Amino acid sequence: QEQLVESGGGLVQPGGSLRLICAASGMIFSRRTWGWYRQGLGKQRELIAYVGNIPSYVDSFVKGLFVISSDNAKNMLYLEMSDLKPEDTGVYSCNTAPDCGIQWGQGTQVTVSS
């Protein structure tokens, strides 16, 4: 059974950092392109970064601040986030990109607030 489990979120002050982790199971991780998605309050879910069988991508508004990486041996996806801002608040989820072909996990909440 395919499953995605995200972790690493939390409450952080502006300017802080977090490392998000996505653990995938029940699938061949290395054959896909993986992405991190963010859904802010009252907003649609958006793809902000992806990595995999095509050149990696990070959305321009977080470029240089967010770094996406993966470990195919461990079936893990990571998102290193630095210099966080209140507008980065939201639920972060992982999935294949851009098709979102896996059932969504619960996501991990990131709240940036002083």
C-alpha positions as CSV (number, residue, x, y, z in Angstrom):
1,Q,0.0,0.0,0.0
2,E,1.4,3.4,-1.0
3,Q,1.7,5.8,1.9
4,L,3.2,9.2,2.5
5,V,4.0,10.5,6.0
6,E,5.3,14.0,6.5
7,S,6.9,15.4,9.7
8,G,9.2,18.1,10.9
9,G,6.8,21.1,11.0
10,G,6.1,23.2,14.0
11,L,6.0,26.8,15.3
12,V,9.0,28.9,14.5
13,Q,9.8,32.6,14.8
14,P,10.4,34.7,11.7
15,G,13.9,34.1,10.4
16,G,14.0,30.6,11.8
17,S,14.6,27.3,10.0
18,L,12.9,23.9,9.7
19,R,13.6,20.6,8.1
20,L,10.6,18.8,6.7
21,I,10.7,15.1,6.1
22,C,8.6,12.9,3.8
23,A,8.7,9.1,4.3
24,A,7.3,7.2,1.3
25,S,6.5,3.5,1.5
26,G,4.9,0.9,-0.8
27,M,6.3,2.2,-4.0
28,I,9.5,2.5,-6.1
29,F,10.6,5.9,-4.9
30,S,13.5,6.5,-7.3
31,R,11.4,6.2,-10.5
32,R,9.4,9.3,-9.8
33,T,9.7,13.0,-9.5
34,W,8.8,14.2,-6.0
35,G,7.5,17.5,-4.8
36,W,6.7,19.6,-1.8
37,Y,3.4,21.3,-1.8
38,R,2.1,24.1,0.5
39,Q,-1.4,25.1,1.3
40,G,-1.9,28.3,3.2
41,L,-5.0,29.2,5.1
42,G,-7.8,29.8,2.6
43,K,-5.5,29.2,-0.3
44,Q,-5.1,26.4,-2.9
45,R,-2.4,23.9,-2.5
46,E,0.6,24.8,-4.6
47,L,3.8,23.0,-5.7
48,I,6.8,24.9,-4.4
49,A,9.7,22.5,-5.2
50,Y,10.4,19.2,-6.9
51,V,13.3,16.8,-7.5
52,G,13.7,13.6,-9.3
53,N,14.2,12.4,-12.8
54,I,14.2,15.9,-14.2
55,P,16.2,19.0,-13.1
56,S,15.2,20.0,-9.6
57,Y,13.1,23.2,-9.2
58,V,12.4,25.6,-6.4
59,D,9.8,28.3,-6.8
60,S,11.3,31.7,-7.3
61,F,9.8,33.2,-4.2
62,V,11.7,30.8,-2.0
63,K,14.7,30.2,-4.2
64,G,17.9,30.3,-2.1
65,L,15.9,29.9,1.1
66,F,14.4,26.4,0.5
67,V,16.4,23.4,-0.6
68,I,14.8,20.2,-1.7
69,S,16.6,16.9,-1.7
70,S,15.9,13.1,-1.6
71,D,17.5,9.9,-0.5
72,N,16.4,7.1,-2.8
73,A,17.9,4.4,-0.6
74,K,15.7,5.5,2.3
75,N,12.6,6.5,0.3
76,M,12.8,9.9,1.9
77,L,12.2,13.5,0.7
78,Y,13.4,16.6,2.5
79,L,12.8,20.3,2.5
80,E,15.3,22.5,4.3
81,M,13.7,25.9,4.9
82,S,15.5,28.9,6.2
83,D,14.7,32.5,6.9
84,L,11.1,31.6,7.3
85,K,8.5,34.3,7.0
86,P,4.9,34.5,8.2
87,E,3.7,34.0,4.6
88,D,5.4,30.6,4.7
89,T,2.8,29.4,7.1
90,G,0.7,26.5,5.9
91,V,0.4,22.7,5.7
92,Y,3.2,21.2,3.8
93,S,2.7,17.9,2.0
94,C,4.7,15.7,-0.4
95,N,3.5,13.9,-3.4
96,T,4.7,13.0,-6.9
97,A,5.1,16.0,-9.1
98,P,3.3,17.5,-10.9
99,D,0.6,14.8,-11.1
100,C,0.0,14.3,-7.3
101,G,-0.5,10.6,-8.1
102,I,-0.4,9.3,-4.5
103,Q,-3.1,9.5,-1.9
104,W,-2.2,12.6,0.2
105,G,-0.7,12.1,3.7
106,Q,-1.8,14.2,6.6
107,G,0.9,16.9,5.9
108,T,2.8,18.8,8.5
109,Q,1.9,22.2,9.8
110,V,4.4,25.0,9.6
111,T,3.5,28.2,11.5
112,V,5.8,31.2,11.4
113,S,4.9,33.7,14.0
114,S,6.5,35.8,16.7
